[in-house]
Amino acid sequence: METDKMIFLRSFLFKTFLVGLLFAIVIALLTFALRGVFMPVATRVFQVEEAEVNETIFAFFFHVRLVLVFFILAPALAVHWIIRVKK
């Protein structure tokens, strides 16, 4: 019974990783495709320099990577290895 719960957890974490990765790719594509549209608006509305907007975008994708890899994928791999050892 415990192995079934661990298999569910592994599947849940891995599928969450895949969906998060898909969202990150879509957001990245939209960000770079629409950069010419939103950059002038962002600099004018929020009264920031273009370099600050670039830093914010970089920080966002860094944090997305951190969450996807270390908080979702790493536990999924750990649970996968535990399941393989128990079988």
C-alpha positions as CSV (number, residue, x, y, z in Angstrom):
1,M,0.0,0.0,0.0
2,E,2.8,2.4,0.8
3,T,4.5,1.7,-2.5
4,D,1.3,2.7,-4.3
5,K,1.3,6.0,-2.5
6,M,4.9,6.6,-3.4
7,I,4.2,5.7,-7.1
8,F,1.3,8.2,-7.1
9,L,3.6,10.8,-5.5
10,R,6.3,10.2,-8.1
11,S,3.9,10.4,-11.0
12,F,2.3,13.5,-9.5
13,L,5.6,15.3,-9.1
14,F,6.9,14.3,-12.5
15,K,3.7,15.4,-14.3
16,T,3.8,18.6,-12.3
17,F,7.4,19.1,-13.5
18,L,6.4,18.5,-17.1
19,V,3.4,20.9,-16.9
20,G,5.6,23.5,-15.2
21,L,8.3,23.1,-17.9
22,L,5.7,23.5,-20.6
23,F,4.4,26.7,-19.0
24,A,7.9,28.0,-18.6
25,I,8.7,27.4,-22.3
26,V,5.4,29.1,-23.4
27,I,6.1,32.1,-21.1
28,A,9.7,32.4,-22.4
29,L,8.5,32.3,-26.0
30,L,5.8,34.9,-25.4
31,T,8.3,37.1,-23.5
32,F,10.9,37.1,-26.2
33,A,8.3,37.3,-29.0
34,L,6.5,40.3,-27.5
35,R,9.6,42.0,-26.1
36,G,9.3,44.9,-28.5
37,V,5.7,45.5,-27.5
38,F,5.9,45.4,-23.7
39,M,9.4,46.9,-23.1
40,P,8.5,50.5,-24.0
41,V,5.2,50.1,-22.1
42,A,7.0,48.7,-19.0
43,T,9.7,51.4,-19.0
44,R,7.1,54.2,-19.4
45,V,4.4,52.9,-17.0
46,F,6.7,51.7,-14.2
47,Q,9.3,54.3,-14.9
48,V,12.2,51.9,-14.9
49,E,15.2,51.4,-17.1
50,E,15.3,48.7,-19.7
51,A,18.2,47.1,-17.8
52,E,16.0,46.7,-14.7
53,V,13.3,45.0,-16.7
54,N,15.9,42.6,-18.1
55,E,17.1,41.8,-14.6
56,T,13.5,41.2,-13.5
57,I,12.9,38.8,-16.4
58,F,16.2,37.0,-15.7
59,A,15.3,36.7,-12.0
60,F,11.9,35.3,-12.9
61,F,13.3,32.6,-15.1
62,F,16.0,31.8,-12.6
63,H,13.3,31.2,-9.9
64,V,11.2,29.2,-12.2
65,R,14.2,26.9,-12.9
66,L,14.9,26.7,-9.2
67,V,11.4,25.6,-8.3
68,L,11.0,23.2,-11.2
69,V,14.4,21.4,-10.7
70,F,15.0,21.5,-7.0
71,F,11.5,21.5,-5.5
72,I,9.7,19.3,-8.0
73,L,12.1,17.2,-10.1
74,A,14.6,16.3,-7.4
75,P,12.0,14.9,-5.0
76,A,10.4,13.0,-7.9
77,L,13.7,11.4,-8.7
78,A,14.3,10.6,-5.1
79,V,10.9,8.9,-4.7
80,H,11.6,7.0,-8.0
81,W,14.9,5.6,-6.6
82,I,13.2,4.6,-3.4
83,I,10.5,2.8,-5.3
84,R,13.1,0.9,-7.4
85,V,15.0,-0.1,-4.3
86,K,11.9,-1.5,-2.6
87,K,10.9,-3.6,-5.6
